[in-house]
Amino acid sequence: MKQPLEIVFEDFAPSDAISARLREETQKLQQFNARISSARVIIAKPHQHQHKGNNYHVRIHLKVPGAKDIIVNHDPGDKHTHDDAYITIRDAFRAARRQLKDQKRS
């Protein structure tokens, strides 16, 4: 990537472990398209549900020269499986990989 990965934490304190996972997942995306010029990932924990835990939301914005930007807005709603930041990250980056693969086929 031409620009460094931009990571934004919303509604909770930054985490070195989560940042490391986001960097790792972003590097994996470059295997599908080495032309990614920039990436911005926002991870948020906006709701504090008393009985359901804290759901995470991940938004990914990738710029690819000569192609449509890849935008993933992974908002799992109230699913219990997404009260783990790492599962939410995994699912959001899977969606980004699918979009990159589709873009390559087009």
DRENLUM-811183 format. One line per 10 residues: number of its first residue (from 1); their letters; for each residue y negated, x negated, z of C-alpha. Coordinates in steps of 0.1 Angstrom, whole numbers, plus 5000, padded with zeros to 4 digits. Layout:
NUM	a	Y/X/Z ~ ... .
//
This chain:
1	mkqpleivfe	5000/5000/5000 ~ 4965/4989/4993 ~ 4951/5004/5024 ~ 4967/5002/5059 ~ 4984/5032/5073 ~ 4961/5055/5092 ~ 4976/5072/5122 ~ 4958/5099/5141 ~ 4970/5114/5174 ~ 4956/5148/5182 .
11	dfapsdaisa	4958/5165/5217 ~ 4978/5137/5233 ~ 4975/5100/5241 ~ 4985/5075/5214 ~ 5020/5061/5217 ~ 5031/5026/5205 ~ 5067/5039/5200 ~ 5056/5069/5179 ~ 5032/5046/5159 ~ 5061/5022/5152 .
21	rlreetqklq	5083/5051/5140 ~ 5055/5063/5117 ~ 5050/5029/5102 ~ 5088/5025/5097 ~ 5090/5059/5080 ~ 5060/5052/5058 ~ 5075/5019/5046 ~ 5107/5038/5037 ~ 5086/5061/5015 ~ 5075/5031/4994 .
31	qfnarissar	5112/5028/4982 ~ 5107/5060/4964 ~ 5073/5051/4949 ~ 5059/5016/4953 ~ 5025/5028/4939 ~ 5015/5047/4971 ~ 4980/5034/4977 ~ 4972/5049/5010 ~ 4988/5070/5037 ~ 4974/5091/5066 .
41	viiakphqhq	4996/5107/5092 ~ 4983/5130/5119 ~ 5006/5139/5147 ~ 4995/5167/5170 ~ 5008/5185/5201 ~ 4984/5215/5201 ~ 5002/5240/5223 ~ 5012/5237/5259 ~ 5040/5263/5262 ~ 5050/5268/5297 .
51	hkgnnyhvri	5086/5278/5289 ~ 5092/5265/5255 ~ 5081/5228/5258 ~ 5055/5211/5236 ~ 5059/5215/5199 ~ 5047/5187/5176 ~ 5030/5191/5142 ~ 5029/5163/5116 ~ 5006/5162/5086 ~ 5011/5135/5059 .
61	hlkvpgakdi	4987/5127/5031 ~ 4998/5101/5005 ~ 4976/5090/4976 ~ 4995/5079/4945 ~ 4973/5066/4916 ~ 4978/5086/4884 ~ 4997/5114/4902 ~ 4990/5143/4924 ~ 4986/5135/4961 ~ 5015/5142/4983 .
71	ivnhdpgdkh	5006/5165/5012 ~ 5031/5176/5039 ~ 5020/5199/5067 ~ 5050/5202/5089 ~ 5043/5229/5114 ~ 5076/5240/5128 ~ 5062/5269/5148 ~ 5080/5278/5180 ~ 5113/5263/5171 ~ 5128/5244/5201 .
81	thddayitir	5141/5217/5179 ~ 5106/5204/5174 ~ 5096/5197/5209 ~ 5108/5162/5202 ~ 5082/5141/5183 ~ 5109/5120/5166 ~ 5127/5151/5151 ~ 5094/5164/5138 ~ 5085/5131/5123 ~ 5120/5128/5107 .
91	dafraarrql	5117/5163/5091 ~ 5081/5158/5079 ~ 5090/5125/5062 ~ 5121/5141/5046 ~ 5097/5166/5030 ~ 5075/5138/5018 ~ 5105/5120/5003 ~ 5115/5152/4985 ~ 5080/5155/4970 ~ 5080/5119/4959 .
101	kdqkrs	5114/5123/4942 ~ 5103/5155/4925 ~ 5071/5138/4914 ~ 5091/5109/4899 ~ 5113/5134/4880 ~ 5083/5151/4865 .
//
